[in-house]
Amino acid sequence: MADDFMLDLAELRNIRNIAKRPRVVSLISSEIRKLEKLKGEHGFQLKGHGFFVGLAEEAVNYLTLGSFSWEQDNDKVKIYVSLEGVDQEKMEIVFKPMSVDVKFHDVQGKNYRCAIPKLNKEIVPEKCKVVVKPTRVIITLPKASKGNWLDLHFKEDKLKPKVDKGGDPMAGIMDLMKVKFALFSDETKRTVSERFVDVLSISSAMV
């Protein structure tokens, strides 16, 4: 059994060494960690030089990397994470059309996580890439459709009226009017209120 484990690990490590795409490297690294954990549980001695031994997902504690910079052009978004000592082979990366989740394991004895649960717009997961530099990590997200993003995170447009299919179709418009009214100056509010009273008076007289 020990020989089988060693053969499996050796082959996976060889594949990881020639893999280029971050997603493939992440998947292979995850399988390697699972096998290394199983070997540890069964008391087998691991051979090699400094390979990362992963923990079960529920046992890993992460420090959230909430502060990072980003930039964009018409085709892509780049996220810059300032973090020293990152080993790309110890990263777990998940790209989805509307989210990004990057985990950094064993960075100077700590685990970090940079996650955006809902992006501003869709990306192309299979074209995303990660580049590790000595003092930072660059995450490139190709846009599914060209254009400018107002923010990295998704934000609901509060000025867009919501229409409840089962309710009053005018309710959303009234909500929008209330929001806009709240943005008026005091003088403008008085003018609008006076005009509204005049309109009501004329309507009552015509009935």
N, C-alpha and C positions, 0 to 999 in steps of 0.2 A: 504493500500500500504506500509506503514511504517513497519507493522508487517511482511509482506512478505520479505521485504529487510532484516530485522533483522534475520529472519529464514534462509534465503539463506546465509547470512554472517556467521551465527553461524555454519551452516553445513560445509561450505567451510573451515572455520578455524579449525574445528575438523578434517577434512580430511587432511589439511596441517600439523597438529600436528603429525599425524601418518605416513605421507609420508616420504620415505627414499631417493628416487632418486632425484638428483638435478633438473633434467629436469621437473619432476612432481611437485616438490615444486615451481619451477619458474612459471609454467603454472597456478597453483592454486593461487599463490600470485598475478599474473597479473589479474586474474578474481576478486579477492578480492578488489584490488585497483580500478578496474572499478566500482564495486558496491558501494564502499565507496565514490567515486567521484560523482556518480549519487545521492547518498543520500545527499551529501553536496549541490549539485545544487538544490535539491528539499527542502532544509531546514530541513531535518530530523536530529535529534540529534543522534550522534553515541555513542554507549555504548562500554565499553571495557577498556583496560589498555594499552595505548601506541601503538596501531596498526598503521602501516604505511599507510598514505593516499597518494596515487600516483597521479601524474599529468599526463595530456595528453602527449603522446609521443613528440609531436611537441613543447611543452612548457618546456621540461626538457633540461637543459644545462649540459653538461658533460665535466669534465677535463680529458684529455687523459693521460693514464698511458703508456707512451712510453718506460719507463725504467723498466726492470725486468730481472731476471736471469732464466736460464733453464738448464736442464741436461737431459740425455737420457741413455737408455740401449737398448738392442736389440729389446725389446717388446713395450716400451712406452717412452713418453716424459713427463717431469714434468716442469711446469712453476711456478715460485715463484714470487708472487706480494707482495711487502712490503707495507702494508696498515693497520693501526690500527683502531679498532672500527667498523669492518665490521659485519653486521647482515645478516646471510645467508638468512633469510626470506625476506630481502629487496634487494635481488639480482635477476637480470634477466640474464639467461644463454641460449645461443644458440650455440649448437654444430652441425656442418655440416661436411661432409667428408673432405672438404678442407679449412674449416675456423672455427674460434672461436670468439665469441663475448660475453663478460661478462660485465654487468653493475652493479655498486655498488651505491645504493641509500642511501641518508641521512647518509653519513659517516662524522660525526662531522659537519653537516650542508651543506655538499657538495656532489655532484654526480660525480662518476668517471667511466671511461670506459677503458677496456683493450680489444682491438680487433686485430685479425690477419686475414685480409681479404683473404689471400691465403697462406696456409701452404706449407712447402717443399714437403710433400707427404700426402697421405690420412690417415685419422684416422677412428676409429670406434665410431661414435657419441653416440650410446646407451650404451657404456661401459665407457664413460668419467665420471669423478667425480670431485667434488670440496670439499676441506676441509678448513674450516675457523679456523685459529689460532689467538691468541691474537694480534700478530703484523704482520701477513702475511696470504696470501691465497695461497693454493697449488692447482693447476689445473693439473689433470692427464689425458693425452691423449694416449690411447692405439693405437699403430700403426696397420694399416690395413695389412701391410706386414712387416715382420721382416727385420732389417737392420739398417745401420747407416745413419743419416741425416747430410749433410754437413752444413746445416743452418736451423733455425726454419722457416724462411720465404722462399717462393718460389723464386728462381732466375733462369732466363733463361740462358742456357749455351751458352755464346757468341762464344765459339769455335766450336759449332756444326753448320755445314753449313745448310742454309735454301734453300730448293728447291721449286721454284715457278713452279707449274704444268703447267702453261701456258707460262712460259718463258724459258730462256736458262738454261738447266740442269747443265751447267758448271759454272754458275754465283755463286752458293753457294760455290763451290770449290775454285773459284778465291778469293772470300771474305775471306775464311778461310786462304788462302795462304797470303793474305795481312796482316791479323791479326798476323800470325806467323812471317812474315817478319819484322813487326814493333817491335817485341820482340828481334830480333837479335842485337848483338853488331855492332858497326860501321865497324869493321874489317870483320866480317862475312857478313855484307851487301855488302861490296865492292867485296868480293870473289864471292858471289852469283851473283852479277850483272855482273862481268867479265865472269863467266861461262855461264850466260844467253846470253851475247853478242856473245860468241864463238859458242854457239849452233845455234843462229840465222844466223851467218855467214856461218856455215857448211850447214844449211838447204837451204840458198839462192844459195850456190854454186851447190847444187844437183839439183835444179830446172832447 
